[in-house]
Amino acid sequence: MGANTSYASQGEVGRRLGKLGTGIVYAVHFVASTSVSWGSNHWDIFLQTGESEFISLEITARAPLGREGYPCRLDILHHSGDVPRRSHKVVAVPAHGWHTVADFLDVIVQAGNHMYEFTREGRGCAGWVHDQFYLFVRADLMAADKSLEFEEAINTWWERNAPRGPSPVTHGTYRRDRRGRRLGRRSRTR
């Protein structure tokens, strides 16, 4: 099941995902999957909700070249089985508390991080994944104790769990309005 969270407002994510949004997240897996031609990997996030149940969060280019680069869509997919068989490197981080998939997605939407553009060269998924790692830590959804392992992994090109060389993170941009304010960011009210 895929969903475009670009149109989801704060608090709406869980309703839009139905049963998928209610799963308790036990671990967050940052996965270097496909090896790409310029000596890097495509990176995804897998939220583990059961022994062999995962919800993947994948940022993908879905529109023609925009102002800064290629506008992206956040795809949300259910997977049964192991973390993807095509993975080249996985950094697994235990989740805190009893947070649901919808809680993780709400944090992304509240920060406006679902409104992302790759670079003009079509790069930037590692930058998006990098930003979510620290967003999840700040939101107390997971601990920061794996940050050194994560930094080493995301700045390396991987094939079959073996490092092939350095691959510094490339960041895209978060979409902004004409006044320079980030689009999609929601204010928190209490």
TIGU-697831 format. One record per residue: z, x, y of N, C-alpha, C in turn; residue in three letters; residue number from 1. Coordinates in pm, whole numbers. Atoms other than C-alpha are relative to their C-alpha. Example, Ala and Ser with C-alpha at 12.3 -4.5 7.8 and 13.67 -1.06 7.14 Angstrom:
<sites>
[[0, 89, -119], [780, 1230, -450], [0, 90, 120], 'ALA', 1]
[[-6, -82, -119], [714, 1367, -106], [73, -77, 109], 'SER', 2]
</sites>
This chain:
<sites>
[[0, 85, -118], [0, 0, 0], [0, 89, 123], 'MET', 1]
[[5, -76, -123], [-93, 145, 340], [38, -88, 117], 'GLY', 2]
[[-34, 75, -121], [37, 41, 679], [-24, 88, 120], 'ALA', 3]
[[20, -75, -123], [-52, 146, 1030], [116, -34, 90], 'ASN', 4]
[[-119, 30, -78], [278, 173, 1210], [-27, 8, 149], 'THR', 5]
[[31, -6, -143], [100, 222, 1543], [26, -134, 68], 'SER', 6]
[[-18, 133, -57], [141, -153, 1593], [138, -58, -27], 'TYR', 7]
[[-133, 50, 32], [500, -185, 1468], [95, 28, 115], 'ALA', 8]
[[-100, -21, -104], [770, -236, 1725], [134, 31, -66], 'SER', 9]
[[-130, -37, 51], [1127, -116, 1688], [63, -116, -76], 'GLN', 10]
[[-66, 102, 80], [1313, -305, 1414], [-95, -82, -85], 'GLY', 11]
[[100, 78, 72], [989, -452, 1280], [-48, 70, -127], 'GLU', 12]
[[54, -78, 110], [911, -174, 1034], [44, -54, -135], 'VAL', 13]
[[-50, 50, 128], [1135, -304, 754], [-65, -130, -42], 'GLY', 14]
[[64, 128, 32], [988, -655, 774], [-144, 20, -41], 'ARG', 15]
[[142, -22, 31], [631, -523, 767], [-18, 66, -136], 'ARG', 16]
[[12, -70, 127], [696, -305, 462], [50, -83, -117], 'LEU', 17]
[[-55, 82, 108], [877, -573, 265], [93, 81, -88], 'GLY', 18]
[[-87, -67, 97], [1042, -438, -51], [-3, 152, 13], 'LYS', 19]
[[9, -145, -14], [916, -83, 13], [97, 53, 104], 'LEU', 20]
[[-87, -45, -108], [1124, -61, 331], [147, -3, -34], 'GLY', 21]
[[-142, 15, 33], [1451, -152, 158], [52, 108, -94], 'THR', 22]
[[-43, -104, 94], [1457, 142, -85], [91, 102, 66], 'GLY', 23]
[[-91, -102, -49], [1749, 382, -37], [-65, 136, -25], 'ILE', 24]
[[61, -133, 11], [1626, 737, 30], [106, 100, -46], 'VAL', 25]
[[-93, -96, 58], [1798, 997, -190], [-33, 143, 41], 'TYR', 26]
[[44, -134, -38], [1592, 1301, -91], [-130, -12, 79], 'ALA', 27]
[[123, -7, -78], [1316, 1395, 152], [-74, 125, -46], 'VAL', 28]
[[80, -111, 49], [1038, 1614, 11], [-111, 28, 101], 'HIS', 29]
[[106, -46, -90], [817, 1812, 249], [-98, 75, -88], 'PHE', 30]
[[95, -43, 103], [500, 1879, 52], [-126, 60, 60], 'VAL', 31]
[[128, -63, -31], [217, 2127, 103], [-95, -41, -110], 'ALA', 32]
[[91, 49, 104], [-64, 1953, -76], [-133, 74, 9], 'SER', 33]
[[134, -55, -1], [-436, 2014, -36], [-7, 131, 78], 'THR', 34]
[[27, -125, -70], [-539, 2367, 55], [-128, -22, 81], 'SER', 35]
[[115, 25, -86], [-779, 2356, 351], [-75, 129, 30], 'VAL', 36]
[[93, -112, -11], [-1070, 2582, 438], [44, 112, 92], 'SER', 37]
[[-38, -105, -94], [-906, 2773, 723], [125, 75, -43], 'TRP', 38]
[[-114, -75, 52], [-626, 2910, 502], [132, -62, 36], 'GLY', 39]
[[-121, 74, -30], [-357, 2648, 538], [13, -112, -103], 'SER', 40]
[[-18, 117, 87], [-228, 2334, 366], [10, -125, 83], 'ASN', 41]
[[-31, 130, -58], [-222, 1967, 444], [143, -31, -42], 'HIS', 42]
[[-141, 28, 28], [144, 1859, 466], [28, -149, 9], 'TRP', 43]
[[-44, 140, 4], [300, 1520, 381], [152, -3, -18], 'ASP', 44]
[[-142, 23, 24], [650, 1376, 359], [12, -106, -109], 'ILE', 45]
[[-26, 96, 107], [773, 1200, 44], [148, -36, 2], 'PHE', 46]
[[-136, 50, 3], [1086, 985, 65], [29, -46, -142], 'LEU', 47]
[[-31, 35, 140], [1242, 967, -283], [98, -116, -2], 'GLN', 48]
[[-82, 121, 6], [1381, 621, -358], [49, -32, -141], 'THR', 49]
[[-42, 17, 138], [1438, 653, -733], [-31, 127, -76], 'GLY', 50]
[[23, -121, 80], [1418, 902, -1018], [-145, 47, 9], 'GLU', 51]
[[142, -37, -10], [1037, 892, -1004], [-75, -98, 90], 'SER', 52]
[[59, 91, -98], [969, 661, -708], [2, 66, 136], 'GLU', 53]
[[13, -65, -130], [844, 788, -374], [-80, -88, 95], 'PHE', 54]
[[81, 58, -108], [715, 655, -43], [-51, 119, 80], 'ILE', 55]
[[54, -113, -77], [477, 901, 123], [-33, -43, 142], 'SER', 56]
[[35, 16, -141], [430, 936, 497], [-104, 106, 29], 'LEU', 57]
[[109, -94, -22], [94, 1092, 574], [-70, -33, 131], 'GLU', 58]
[[69, 18, -127], [-53, 1139, 919], [-146, 41, -21], 'ILE', 59]
[[142, -27, 25], [-433, 1115, 903], [-83, -41, 121], 'THR', 60]
[[92, 33, -110], [-711, 1120, 1161], [-79, -124, -39], 'ALA', 61]
[[67, 126, 32], [-863, 772, 1180], [-89, -50, 112], 'ARG', 62]
[[81, 46, -112], [-1062, 757, 1502], [-82, 117, 54], 'ALA', 63]
[[80, -108, -61], [-1329, 951, 1691], [82, 81, 99], 'PRO', 64]
[[-66, -89, -94], [-1233, 1233, 1922], [47, -76, 123], 'LEU', 65]
[[-58, 65, -117], [-999, 1109, 2195], [14, 98, 115], 'GLY', 66]
[[-22, -88, -116], [-867, 1268, 2516], [39, 141, -39], 'ARG', 67]
[[-53, -131, 40], [-679, 1551, 2343], [-54, 46, -134], 'GLU', 68]
[[41, -34, 135], [-804, 1538, 1985], [-32, -127, -76], 'GLY', 69]
[[30, 115, 85], [-841, 1296, 1693], [123, -88, -16], 'TYR', 70]
[[-114, 91, 18], [-607, 992, 1711], [28, -22, -149], 'PRO', 71]
[[-42, 11, 140], [-410, 954, 1390], [65, -134, -31], 'CYS', 72]
[[-70, 117, 51], [-264, 679, 1180], [103, 50, -101], 'ARG', 73]
[[-103, -32, 98], [57, 698, 979], [-20, -89, -121], 'LEU', 74]
[[17, 74, 125], [-23, 595, 622], [130, 4, -79], 'ASP', 75]
[[-123, 15, 77], [270, 469, 413], [-41, -49, -138], 'ILE', 76]
[[48, 31, 134], [205, 472, 39], [111, 11, -103], 'LEU', 77]
[[-95, -4, 110], [408, 398, -274], [-58, 84, -114], 'HIS', 78]
[[42, -83, 113], [394, 650, -562], [103, -12, -111], 'HIS', 79]
[[-87, -8, 117], [537, 635, -913], [-35, 128, -74], 'SER', 80]
[[23, -126, 70], [579, 954, -1113], [65, 114, 76], 'GLY', 81]
[[-55, -118, -66], [652, 1306, -997], [-52, 12, 142], 'ASP', 82]
[[56, -36, -129], [609, 1445, -648], [-143, 43, -32], 'VAL', 83]
[[143, -15, 32], [229, 1479, -624], [-34, 121, -85], 'PRO', 84]
[[43, -108, 91], [72, 1683, -899], [-82, 104, 74], 'ARG', 85]
[[85, -94, -73], [-157, 1842, -642], [79, 87, 98], 'ARG', 86]
[[-80, -74, -98], [134, 1993, -447], [-2, 150, -30], 'SER', 87]
[[-2, -146, 11], [132, 2366, -380], [137, 57, 35], 'HIS', 88]
[[-135, -41, -35], [485, 2388, -235], [78, -125, 39], 'LYS', 89]
[[-87, 113, -34], [777, 2143, -205], [134, 54, 48], 'VAL', 90]
[[-136, -27, -48], [1092, 2173, 5], [72, -134, -6], 'VAL', 91]
[[-75, 124, 18], [1340, 1905, -106], [134, 10, 73], 'ALA', 92]
[[-124, 5, -78], [1630, 1806, 123], [73, -129, -36], 'VAL', 93]
[[-75, 123, 27], [1905, 1563, 15], [16, -84, 127], 'PRO', 94]
[[-19, 91, -113], [1929, 1258, 240], [149, -29, 17], 'ALA', 95]
[[-138, 39, -29], [2256, 1157, 407], [17, -150, -19], 'HIS', 96]
[[-38, 141, 0], [2428, 826, 341], [-91, -91, -78], 'GLY', 97]
[[75, 105, 68], [2261, 507, 235], [-113, -49, 89], 'TRP', 98]
[[109, 37, -89], [1961, 511, 468], [-122, -46, -80], 'HIS', 99]
[[118, 56, 67], [1652, 310, 375], [-128, 65, 54], 'THR', 100]
[[132, -43, -47], [1282, 390, 408], [-22, -52, 141], 'VAL', 101]
[[18, 60, -133], [1278, 153, 707], [81, 75, 106], 'ALA', 102]
[[-79, -78, -96], [1556, 358, 874], [-76, 126, 43], 'ASP', 103]
[[78, -120, -32], [1341, 672, 853], [-120, -37, 88], 'PHE', 104]
[[116, 41, -78], [1037, 487, 985], [40, -49, 139], 'LEU', 105]
[[-48, 43, -131], [1237, 326, 1266], [25, 119, 92], 'ASP', 106]
[[-26, -119, -79], [1344, 673, 1382], [-132, 59, 51], 'VAL', 107]
[[132, -51, -40], [979, 786, 1387], [-60, -85, 111], 'ILE', 108]
[[57, 91, -99], [867, 477, 1580], [79, 5, 131], 'VAL', 109]
[[-82, -6, -121], [1161, 490, 1825], [-29, 125, 82], 'GLN', 110]
[[32, -126, -70], [1067, 851, 1909], [-144, 2, 50], 'ALA', 111]
[[142, 1, -38], [701, 755, 1955], [-82, 97, -83], 'GLY', 112]
[[68, -103, 80], [607, 1003, 1682], [-111, -55, -90], 'ASN', 113]
[[110, 60, 75], [367, 758, 1516], [-128, -1, 83], 'HIS', 114]
[[116, -2, -91], [130, 795, 1816], [-41, 145, 20], 'MET', 115]
[[29, -144, 8], [-14, 1138, 1733], [-150, 24, 0], 'TYR', 116]
[[140, -43, 7], [-344, 1319, 1780], [-6, 141, -54], 'GLU', 117]
[[29, -136, 45], [-472, 1617, 1586], [-70, 74, 113], 'PHE', 118]
[[73, -80, -98], [-629, 1902, 1782], [-148, -35, -6], 'THR', 119]
[[145, 20, 0], [-999, 1898, 1870], [-65, 60, -125], 'ARG', 120]
[[50, -62, 124], [-1045, 2115, 1558], [43, -79, -124], 'GLU', 121]
[[-45, 82, 112], [-882, 1845, 1342], [124, 53, -69], 'GLY', 122]
[[-120, -58, 60], [-560, 2038, 1282], [125, -62, 63], 'ARG', 123]
[[-125, 46, -60], [-195, 1943, 1335], [93, -75, -93], 'GLY', 124]
[[-91, 75, 88], [-48, 1772, 1028], [129, 77, -23], 'CYS', 125]
[[-123, -78, 19], [197, 2060, 974], [90, -12, 123], 'ALA', 126]
[[-79, 17, -122], [307, 2024, 1337], [72, -134, 1], 'GLY', 127]
[[-63, 131, 7], [372, 1654, 1286], [115, 1, -100], 'TRP', 128]
[[-104, -7, 102], [569, 1717, 965], [118, 83, 50], 'VAL', 129]
[[-104, -85, -59], [763, 1996, 1141], [87, -81, 95], 'HIS', 130]
[[-76, 81, -96], [864, 1757, 1420], [87, -104, -70], 'ASP', 131]
[[-78, 102, 71], [980, 1491, 1171], [121, 62, -69], 'GLN', 132]
[[-114, -68, 63], [1201, 1743, 987], [117, 2, 98], 'PHE', 133]
[[-109, -12, -98], [1403, 1805, 1303], [41, -134, 60], 'TYR', 134]
[[-35, 135, -41], [1388, 1441, 1410], [98, -62, -100], 'LEU', 135]
[[-88, 53, 104], [1548, 1341, 1077], [138, 68, 5], 'PHE', 136]
[[-127, -72, -13], [1815, 1611, 1123], [78, -54, 119], 'VAL', 137]
[[-68, 51, -120], [1897, 1493, 1479], [52, -142, -19], 'ARG', 138]
[[-42, 138, 25], [1919, 1133, 1356], [104, -9, -112], 'ALA', 139]
[[-99, -9, 108], [2164, 1247, 1083], [-47, -72, -127], 'ASP', 140]
[[54, 56, 123], [1932, 1120, 809], [1, 104, -112], 'LEU', 141]
[[-8, -110, 97], [1949, 1462, 638], [62, 120, 69], 'MET', 142]
[[-66, -119, -53], [2122, 1798, 680], [-103, 106, 42], 'ALA', 143]
[[86, -108, -48], [1977, 2104, 853], [10, 125, -87], 'ALA', 144]
[[-25, -121, 77], [2092, 2345, 579], [-124, 58, -69], 'ASP', 145]
[[124, -52, 60], [1736, 2382, 442], [-102, 41, 107], 'LYS', 146]
[[96, -26, -107], [1582, 2459, 782], [-66, 137, -11], 'SER', 147]
[[63, -132, 16], [1524, 2830, 710], [-106, -2, -111], 'LEU', 148]
[[97, 14, 109], [1354, 2751, 377], [-122, -80, 47], 'GLU', 149]
[[109, 83, -51], [1149, 2481, 550], [-89, 79, 95], 'PHE', 150]
[[78, -78, -97], [1043, 2712, 837], [-89, 103, -70], 'GLU', 151]
[[79, -98, 75], [930, 2979, 594], [-115, -69, -73], 'GLU', 152]
[[103, 70, 77], [739, 2727, 382], [-111, -55, 88], 'ALA', 153]
[[103, 68, -81], [561, 2539, 661], [-85, 99, 80], 'ILE', 154]
[[78, -103, -69], [444, 2864, 823], [-72, 93, -97], 'ASN', 155]
[[66, -78, 105], [285, 2988, 499], [-110, -84, -63], 'THR', 156]
[[106, 66, 78], [-39, 2903, 317], [36, 15, -146], 'TRP', 157]
[[-45, 3, 140], [47, 2802, -42], [-111, -41, -95], 'TRP', 158]
[[82, 46, 113], [-147, 2776, -368], [81, 17, -126], 'GLU', 159]
[[-76, 2, 125], [32, 2681, -691], [137, 67, 13], 'ARG', 160]
[[-134, -51, -29], [374, 2765, -543], [5, 149, 29], 'ASN', 161]
[[4, -141, -36], [261, 3116, -451], [-50, 14, 144], 'ALA', 162]
[[47, -20, -138], [234, 3232, -90], [-131, 78, 2], 'PRO', 163]
[[131, -66, -11], [-124, 3329, 4], [-14, 74, 132], 'ARG', 164]
[[5, -67, -129], [-56, 3444, 359], [64, -85, 107], 'GLY', 165]
[[-60, 76, -110], [82, 3339, 695], [-93, -112, 47], 'PRO', 166]
[[75, 113, -53], [-27, 3006, 840], [88, -68, 105], 'SER', 167]
[[-87, 58, -103], [150, 2934, 1170], [-29, -147, 23], 'PRO', 168]
[[10, 144, -24], [214, 2568, 1244], [-86, -26, 123], 'VAL', 169]
[[81, 46, -113], [-48, 2404, 1467], [50, -139, 38], 'THR', 170]
[[-48, 130, -49], [82, 2118, 1682], [-113, -75, 68], 'HIS', 171]
[[87, 89, -75], [-129, 1825, 1794], [78, -47, 121], 'GLY', 172]
[[-71, 55, -115], [-14, 1605, 2080], [42, -143, -29], 'THR', 173]
[[-41, 139, 6], [172, 1279, 2113], [-70, -72, 114], 'TYR', 174]
[[80, 71, -99], [-36, 1021, 2297], [85, -42, 120], 'ARG', 175]
[[-67, 31, -126], [54, 954, 2661], [-82, -99, 80], 'ARG', 176]
[[72, 90, -89], [-30, 693, 2919], [-53, 79, 119], 'ASP', 177]
[[60, -69, -116], [-207, 774, 3248], [101, 67, 89], 'ARG', 178]
[[-106, -62, -80], [126, 862, 3408], [67, 117, -72], 'ARG', 179]
[[-55, -112, 75], [200, 1120, 3140], [118, -35, -88], 'GLY', 180]
[[-111, 42, 85], [466, 914, 2960], [-50, -16, -144], 'ARG', 181]
[[37, 10, 140], [463, 927, 2582], [-14, -145, -42], 'ARG', 182]
[[22, 136, 51], [316, 614, 2424], [82, -23, -126], 'LEU', 183]
[[-67, 38, 123], [499, 427, 2152], [149, 22, -1], 'GLY', 184]
[[-143, -27, -2], [846, 549, 2247], [75, -127, 37], 'ARG', 185]
[[-80, 121, -23], [1103, 271, 2234], [138, 41, 49], 'ARG', 186]
[[-136, -29, -47], [1427, 270, 2429], [99, -68, -92], 'SER', 187]
[[-106, 58, 83], [1745, 208, 2238], [91, -82, 87], 'ARG', 188]
[[-95, 83, -73], [1965, -76, 2353], [117, -30, -93], 'THR', 189]
[[-120, 29, 80], [2318, -140, 2237], [72, -117, 59], 'ARG', 190]
</sites>
